[in-house]
């Protein structure tokens, strides 16, 4: 397999050439801690950006077995890592030329915790991330040196800061994995209790705006409290007993 040094040599060779010369970097490269696959190379700096994948072996990613012991926990962990990757791209990504040059993006999840393909934690603990990169250009000429900085320095830093267990507190990772396991367990109990929905006591229902689905903050926000007539409790695998309002069929 080609290595990161191979990628560096290609980028130095095509520096200053027409943009389509970037097609030469399509392929898979072995870095120190991960494998980088360049699946699709854009044909123009103003076109949809190039698509890349990073695969980190479980021994390198280092996540505890309990964090992906079942599908629910693995999805909770994956969503957390996707958000962490997105946060790092916003912090580090910068314009490096024309069009989308220098942009690094990933499809980060919102408030909903759902299975996604942006970041996936596999059954053996390996982590795969799919993201896009705008390959640097000046006009329609390859900026090989800037591309080296982007792919060989910035992308590895983002991966190190977001997709490695050593970059996060174990308790924070567990909180996300366990919360999704509890949510899935609660959903599975609704039908047998004759319910179609459940709102936990203490939930913050107002959102910041119609285009921002984060819970509203501030002293004026009142946590939800269910009426006694509709209050019901569930026993969850990790959180224990949780009470709130059950909405009947």
BELNOR-V331594 format. One line per field, one symbol per residue. burial: + if it has 24 or more other ideal C-beta (glycine too) atoms within 12 Angstrom, else -. A space follows every 10 residues. Layout:
# BELNOR-V331594
burial = ???
This chain:
# BELNOR-V331594
burial = ---+--++-+ ++-++---+- ++-++++-+- +-++++++-- ++-++---++ ++++++-+-+ +++---++-- -+++++++++ ++++++-++- -++--+++++ ++++++-++- --+--+-+++ +---++++++ ++++++++-+ ++++-+++++ ++-+++++++ -++++-++-- --++-+++++ ++++++---- -------+++ +--------- ---------- -----+---- -+-+-+++-- -+++++---
